[in-house]
Amino acid sequence: MTQPQHTITALVIHKLVKAEHGPAGIELHAATSPLTEPAVRLVERLCRHYVERPGKGYGRFEDDEDEFPMPRLIRQHVVEQRIDFATLSQQMMQHLQARAEHEELATGGFVLIARMRDFGADCLWVALLTEAVGTAITERLEIVDRAHLDFASLRVAGRIDLTAWQQGAERYISFLKGRGDLALYFKLFLGCNDVVIALKETQKLVHTLGHFAEAQKLEPAARDELMQRAHVYLDELGESGAPLSLEHVAREVWPSAPERLHDTLHDAARELASGFVPDRRALRPLVRFRASAQQWKLEFDRSSLRTGAVHYDKASDTLVLSDIPDQLRQLLREE
């Protein structure tokens, strides 16, 4: 068995019973599931697929716990320890049923709820898993149909970082955004307010693009080209008010190998959101260099270091500016 990447403390599987445009029902498991090797492999596979899936939303709990009871339920289990994990999961299922009831396109499946240590954090995972029919060969070499969990169609899942929640972090919930209204009922079930602060998200994206350029060890000219392409594309989105997609960013900014940038942008540790309108104020570092000291301030295009308009002499630790405009030249002569 492959060494597990997560330490599972509790696991349970329930079932949401629902067809499109039909009523919702639930089938509850009375107790938690044994942490057998197949169970651990199942959770590990879920975590791996979740991390690899693009298009996540991030947020925090809504304040209204009457309308969005998830934080109250979790508090009763995690902080007050008034209910055990099985009871928590059953009450969560009752709330999920109520939310799914109002989403006509929602369909049922197996609901996995797990608590585990995830990269050092105490986390609660929830995922809706569906079945697909595949082909198998029996010991008698007969061809038969076999049902299996279909991770390829995983569309509804979420992760709550309980450690960050208790520490008062700004964001501690992530969920698959999926397609349109289908993911909305699950976000409401989680009680997640995914208000995105565009300025902070744009700054994170710009920082990530810089990290990508360094990791790829790009030549200066190639780095300038990448940053210029990113600036043009993101600035156009910001001006038009169009929300960005990380998949489109990867293709537009690094068309020669978009899969490399895609992997960086979807690194779970970076928690980059999708679907926000870039804040144009945060884009300047892509193409401009800004620095200051006690007695001066300086700003110039990064490409100036390549054209020679700005030259840094490492030996003398001096910065030389060329093509000084007449107005500045006159002011300097008057000093």
C-alpha positions as CSV (number, residue, x, y, z in Angstrom):
1,M,0.0,0.0,0.0
2,T,1.3,3.5,-0.9
3,Q,2.2,5.6,2.2
4,P,-0.8,7.8,3.0
5,Q,-0.3,11.5,2.6
6,H,-3.1,12.4,5.1
7,T,-3.9,11.3,8.6
8,I,-7.6,10.4,8.7
9,T,-9.3,10.7,12.1
10,A,-12.9,10.1,11.1
11,L,-14.7,9.0,7.9
12,V,-18.3,8.2,7.0
13,I,-20.2,7.6,3.8
14,H,-23.9,8.6,3.5
15,K,-26.1,8.8,0.4
16,L,-28.0,11.6,-1.2
17,V,-30.9,10.2,-3.2
18,K,-32.0,12.6,-6.0
19,A,-32.8,12.7,-9.7
20,E,-32.8,15.8,-11.8
21,H,-36.0,17.8,-11.2
22,G,-36.9,15.4,-8.5
23,P,-37.2,15.5,-4.7
24,A,-34.2,14.9,-2.5
25,G,-33.8,12.1,0.1
26,I,-31.0,10.8,2.3
27,E,-29.8,7.4,3.4
28,L,-27.7,7.7,6.6
29,H,-25.0,5.4,7.9
30,A,-25.4,4.9,11.6
31,A,-21.7,5.0,12.5
32,T,-18.4,6.1,11.2
33,S,-16.6,3.8,8.7
34,P,-13.6,1.7,9.7
35,L,-10.3,3.1,8.4
36,T,-9.4,0.1,6.3
37,E,-6.8,0.2,3.5
38,P,-9.5,0.6,0.8
39,A,-11.1,3.4,2.8
40,V,-7.8,5.2,3.1
41,R,-7.0,4.7,-0.6
42,L,-10.4,6.2,-1.4
43,V,-9.7,9.4,0.6
44,E,-6.2,9.7,-0.8
45,R,-7.6,9.5,-4.3
46,L,-10.3,12.1,-3.6
47,C,-7.7,14.5,-2.2
48,R,-5.5,14.0,-5.2
49,H,-8.3,14.6,-7.7
50,Y,-9.5,17.6,-5.8
51,V,-6.0,19.2,-5.9
52,E,-5.7,18.6,-9.6
53,R,-9.1,20.0,-10.5
54,P,-9.1,23.6,-11.7
55,G,-11.7,26.2,-11.0
56,K,-12.0,26.4,-7.2
57,G,-13.7,29.1,-5.1
58,Y,-12.3,30.3,-1.8
59,G,-14.0,32.0,1.1
60,R,-15.2,32.0,4.7
61,F,-18.4,31.2,6.6
62,E,-21.4,33.4,6.2
63,D,-22.3,35.3,9.4
64,D,-26.0,34.3,9.5
65,E,-25.9,30.9,11.2
66,D,-29.6,30.4,11.1
67,E,-29.6,30.5,7.3
68,F,-26.1,28.9,7.0
69,P,-25.8,26.5,10.0
70,M,-22.5,24.8,9.0
71,P,-20.3,26.9,11.4
72,R,-22.6,26.2,14.3
73,L,-22.6,22.4,13.6
74,I,-18.8,22.4,13.3
75,R,-18.4,24.4,16.5
76,Q,-20.5,22.0,18.4
77,H,-18.3,19.1,17.2
78,V,-14.8,20.7,17.1
79,V,-14.8,23.3,19.8
80,E,-17.6,22.5,22.3
81,Q,-17.4,18.7,21.6
82,R,-21.2,18.4,22.2
83,I,-21.7,16.0,19.2
84,D,-19.6,13.2,17.8
85,F,-18.5,12.9,14.2
86,A,-21.3,10.6,13.2
87,T,-23.9,13.0,14.6
88,L,-22.2,16.0,12.9
89,S,-22.2,14.2,9.5
90,Q,-25.9,13.2,9.9
91,Q,-26.9,16.8,10.6
92,M,-24.8,18.0,7.7
93,M,-26.7,15.5,5.5
94,Q,-30.0,16.9,6.6
95,H,-28.9,20.4,5.6
96,L,-27.5,19.1,2.3
97,Q,-30.8,17.5,1.6
98,A,-32.6,20.8,2.1
99,R,-30.2,22.6,-0.2
100,A,-30.4,20.0,-2.9
101,E,-34.2,20.0,-2.8
102,H,-34.1,23.5,-4.2
103,E,-31.6,22.7,-7.0
104,E,-33.5,21.1,-9.8
105,L,-30.4,19.9,-11.7
106,A,-28.7,18.4,-8.7
107,T,-28.3,14.7,-8.7
108,G,-27.6,12.2,-5.9
109,G,-24.6,10.0,-5.0
110,F,-22.4,8.9,-2.2
111,V,-21.5,11.7,0.2
112,L,-18.0,11.2,1.7
113,I,-17.4,13.3,4.9
114,A,-13.9,13.0,6.4
115,R,-11.8,14.7,9.1
116,M,-8.1,14.5,8.6
117,R,-4.7,16.2,9.0
118,D,-4.0,17.8,5.7
119,F,-0.5,19.3,5.3
120,G,-0.4,19.9,9.1
121,A,-3.9,21.4,9.2
122,D,-7.0,19.9,10.8
123,C,-9.5,19.8,7.9
124,L,-13.1,18.7,7.1
125,W,-13.7,17.3,3.6
126,V,-17.1,16.8,1.9
127,A,-17.5,15.3,-1.5
128,L,-20.3,13.9,-3.6
129,L,-19.2,10.8,-5.5
130,T,-21.2,9.2,-8.3
131,E,-20.9,5.8,-9.9
132,A,-20.1,4.8,-13.5
133,V,-20.3,1.4,-15.2
134,G,-17.1,0.0,-16.5
135,T,-15.9,-3.3,-18.0
136,A,-14.1,-5.9,-16.0
137,I,-12.7,-9.4,-16.6
138,T,-13.5,-12.1,-14.1
139,E,-11.2,-14.9,-12.9
140,R,-13.0,-17.1,-15.5
141,L,-12.0,-14.6,-18.2
142,E,-15.6,-13.4,-18.6
143,I,-16.4,-9.9,-19.6
144,V,-18.8,-8.2,-17.2
145,D,-20.1,-4.8,-16.2
146,R,-18.9,-3.4,-12.9
147,A,-19.9,-0.2,-11.1
148,H,-17.1,2.0,-9.8
149,L,-16.8,5.5,-8.3
150,D,-16.3,8.0,-11.1
151,F,-13.7,10.5,-10.0
152,A,-13.4,11.9,-13.5
153,S,-16.9,13.4,-13.1
154,L,-16.2,14.8,-9.6
155,R,-18.0,18.2,-9.6
156,V,-19.1,18.7,-6.0
157,A,-16.6,18.8,-3.2
158,G,-15.3,21.2,-0.6
159,R,-12.6,21.5,2.1
160,I,-12.8,23.4,5.4
161,D,-9.5,24.2,7.1
162,L,-10.6,24.0,10.7
163,T,-7.3,25.2,12.0
164,A,-7.4,28.4,9.9
165,W,-11.0,28.9,10.9
166,Q,-10.2,28.8,14.6
167,Q,-7.3,31.1,14.1
168,G,-9.5,33.7,12.5
169,A,-8.0,33.5,9.0
170,E,-9.5,35.5,6.1
171,R,-10.3,32.5,4.0
172,Y,-10.4,28.8,5.1
173,I,-13.0,27.2,2.8
174,S,-12.4,26.0,-0.8
175,F,-14.8,24.3,-3.1
176,L,-15.1,23.2,-6.7
177,K,-16.9,25.9,-8.6
178,G,-18.2,23.5,-11.3
179,R,-20.7,24.8,-13.8
180,G,-23.0,27.6,-12.8
181,D,-25.9,27.0,-10.6
182,L,-25.0,23.3,-10.0
183,A,-22.2,24.3,-7.6
184,L,-24.3,27.1,-6.0
185,Y,-26.4,24.8,-3.8
186,F,-23.2,23.1,-2.5
187,K,-21.6,26.5,-1.7
188,L,-24.8,27.4,0.2
189,F,-24.6,24.1,2.0
190,L,-21.1,24.9,3.1
191,G,-22.2,28.3,4.1
192,C,-19.3,29.8,2.2
193,N,-19.1,33.5,1.4
194,D,-16.6,33.6,-1.5
195,V,-16.3,37.3,-1.9
196,V,-13.1,37.8,-3.7
197,I,-11.0,40.9,-3.1
198,A,-9.8,41.6,-6.6
199,L,-6.8,43.7,-5.6
200,K,-5.3,41.0,-3.3
201,E,-6.0,38.2,-5.8
202,T,-4.4,40.2,-8.7
203,Q,-1.3,40.8,-6.5
204,K,-1.1,37.1,-5.8
205,L,-1.4,36.3,-9.5
206,V,1.3,38.7,-10.4
207,H,3.6,37.3,-7.7
208,T,2.9,33.8,-9.0
209,L,3.8,34.7,-12.5
210,G,7.1,36.1,-11.2
211,H,7.7,32.9,-9.4
212,F,6.9,30.9,-12.5
213,A,9.5,32.9,-14.6
214,E,12.1,32.3,-12.0
215,A,11.4,28.6,-11.7
216,Q,11.6,28.2,-15.5
217,K,15.0,30.0,-15.5
218,L,13.9,32.1,-18.4
219,E,16.4,34.3,-20.2
220,P,15.8,38.1,-19.6
221,A,14.2,38.6,-23.0
222,A,11.9,35.6,-22.5
223,R,10.9,36.8,-19.0
224,D,10.1,40.3,-20.4
225,E,8.0,38.7,-23.1
226,L,6.0,36.6,-20.6
227,M,5.4,39.6,-18.3
228,Q,4.5,41.9,-21.2
229,R,2.0,39.3,-22.6
230,A,0.5,38.9,-19.1
231,H,0.2,42.6,-18.6
232,V,-1.6,43.1,-21.9
233,Y,-4.0,40.3,-21.4
234,L,-4.9,41.0,-17.8
235,D,-5.1,44.8,-18.4
236,E,-7.6,44.1,-21.2
237,L,-9.7,42.0,-18.8
238,G,-9.5,44.7,-16.2
239,E,-10.6,47.4,-18.6
240,S,-13.5,45.5,-20.0
241,G,-14.6,44.1,-16.6
242,A,-14.4,40.5,-17.8
243,P,-13.6,37.9,-15.1
244,L,-10.5,35.8,-15.7
245,S,-10.1,32.1,-16.0
246,L,-6.8,30.5,-14.8
247,E,-7.0,28.1,-17.8
248,H,-7.2,31.0,-20.2
249,V,-4.4,32.9,-18.4
250,A,-2.1,29.8,-18.9
251,R,-2.9,29.6,-22.6
252,E,-2.6,33.4,-23.3
253,V,0.4,34.1,-21.2
254,W,2.6,31.0,-22.0
255,P,1.2,29.6,-25.2
256,S,4.3,27.6,-26.0
257,A,3.8,25.4,-22.9
258,P,0.6,26.3,-21.2
259,E,0.5,23.1,-19.1
260,R,3.6,24.3,-17.2
261,L,2.0,27.5,-16.2
262,H,-1.3,25.8,-15.6
263,D,0.3,23.5,-12.9
264,T,1.8,26.6,-11.2
265,L,-1.4,28.5,-11.2
266,H,-3.4,25.6,-9.8
267,D,-0.9,24.8,-7.0
268,A,-3.2,24.3,-4.1
269,A,-0.8,26.0,-1.7
270,R,-1.2,29.3,-3.7
271,E,-5.0,29.3,-3.4
272,L,-5.4,31.4,-6.5
273,A,-9.0,32.2,-7.2
274,S,-10.7,32.2,-10.6
275,G,-13.6,34.3,-11.9
276,F,-12.5,37.8,-10.6
277,V,-11.9,40.9,-12.6
278,P,-8.2,41.8,-12.5
279,D,-7.4,45.1,-10.6
280,R,-5.4,47.1,-13.0
281,R,-3.6,48.9,-10.2
282,A,-1.8,45.7,-9.3
283,L,-0.5,44.9,-12.8
284,R,2.2,47.5,-13.0
285,P,4.9,45.3,-11.4
286,L,4.6,43.0,-14.4
287,V,6.3,45.6,-16.6
288,R,7.6,48.3,-14.3
289,F,10.4,48.3,-11.7
290,R,9.9,50.5,-8.7
291,A,12.4,51.1,-5.9
292,S,13.2,53.8,-3.3
293,A,15.8,54.7,-0.7
294,Q,15.9,57.5,1.8
295,Q,17.1,60.1,-0.7
296,W,15.6,58.9,-4.0
297,K,12.7,57.1,-5.7
298,L,13.0,55.4,-9.1
299,E,10.6,53.7,-11.5
300,F,11.3,52.4,-15.0
301,D,10.2,49.7,-17.5
302,R,11.9,46.4,-16.8
303,S,12.7,46.1,-20.4
304,S,14.9,49.2,-20.1
305,L,17.6,46.9,-18.4
306,R,17.7,45.0,-21.7
307,T,17.7,47.9,-24.1
308,G,20.4,49.8,-22.2
309,A,18.3,52.8,-21.3
310,V,19.0,51.7,-17.7
311,H,22.3,50.0,-16.8
312,Y,23.3,48.5,-13.5
313,D,27.0,48.1,-13.0
314,K,27.5,45.3,-10.5
315,A,31.2,46.1,-10.0
316,S,30.6,49.7,-8.9
317,D,27.1,49.1,-7.6
318,T,25.8,52.1,-9.6
319,L,22.8,52.6,-11.8
320,V,23.2,54.6,-15.0
321,L,20.3,56.2,-16.9
322,S,20.6,57.0,-20.6
323,D,18.5,59.1,-23.0
324,I,17.7,61.6,-20.3
325,P,15.0,64.0,-21.4
326,D,15.8,67.7,-22.0
327,Q,13.7,68.9,-19.1
328,L,15.5,66.7,-16.6
329,R,18.9,67.5,-18.1
330,Q,18.2,71.2,-17.7
331,L,17.1,70.7,-14.0
332,L,20.2,68.8,-13.2
333,R,22.5,71.5,-14.8
334,E,20.8,74.1,-12.6
335,E,21.8,72.3,-9.4
